[in-house]
Amino acid sequence: MNKIYRYTSFESFVDTVIRKKLTFVHPSLWDDPYELHYLYQEIESKFKKSTGKLDTDVLEAILQYIIANKLYAQSWTSLDESDALWRIYFHGGTSLRIAVEREKAKLLEGVEIIEVNYVDSYEETVKKKKDFYGLIGTKRKAFSHENEVRLVKHYKYSDVDDAEEHIKAFFALSGKLSEYFGKINIDQIKEEVDKLVKKLNSNIQEKTQYVSFDKVDNFIDSVMLNPFAPGWVDETLRLFCEKNDLCYLGKSTLYNDF
């Protein structure tokens, strides 16, 4: 399919258009408590298999764990329209659907497009998708009706030295690098810990990130309104789209007579 779609509230849409930015959030803020569950399970299994040495699997697990805390995403779908989606993202009947060409989504700086894979169990996940993107793009089959496509932006290590600094920070916060703090004046420890926490985003203090589409011409392909929306919302959205040079398709005709 050439397009992806996002169902959102009227207010969020207006904010997106005015800012010319998409709001990405850490998956821990999503409704499903199992988001990133399969990734964390795989990381934990690597730690458990460790013999206490920093082998390749352990280092990979640490680096992935750090990235998981510095990862932000936004949910889209490959499904152009469905009764379920309009009802899930109802927002009092004033929700709308944004359509974007996949090729234009690929132009967003630092953003990966991940097709979500739906599975029954962790074991099934590991058999099918064991790589990092495969694991963060895995969800339980109960959500398969969403046909989700994830736009993901995460921290990327600039070089080996950068990765090493993050690993040292991880061990320092884990209490496994006591010599790190041994070289610091006791009055400075809290300040240093705060720096490490911020560096690793270990408590997910930074919960959102904005991704600009200002440099992508005509990023939003079209806008469609909830079929249950009242007339005044239809008219207001039409005027807003005209003012911002957006293609407005009007209210969905999903429930119109054949």
Secondary structure, 3 states (H helix, E strand, C coil): CCEEEEEECHHHHHHHHHHCEEEEECHHHCCCCCCCHHHHHHHHHHHHHCCCCCCHHHHHHHHHHHHHHCEEEEEEECCCCCHHHHHHCCHHHCCEEEEEEHHHHCCCCCEEEEECEEECCHHHHHHHCCCHHHHHCEEEHHHHHHCEEEEEEECCCCCHHHHHHHHHHHHHHHCCCHHHHHCCCHHHHHHHHHHHHHHHCCCCCCCEEEEECCCCCCCCCEEEECCCCCHHHHHHHHHHHHHCCCCEEEECCCCCCC
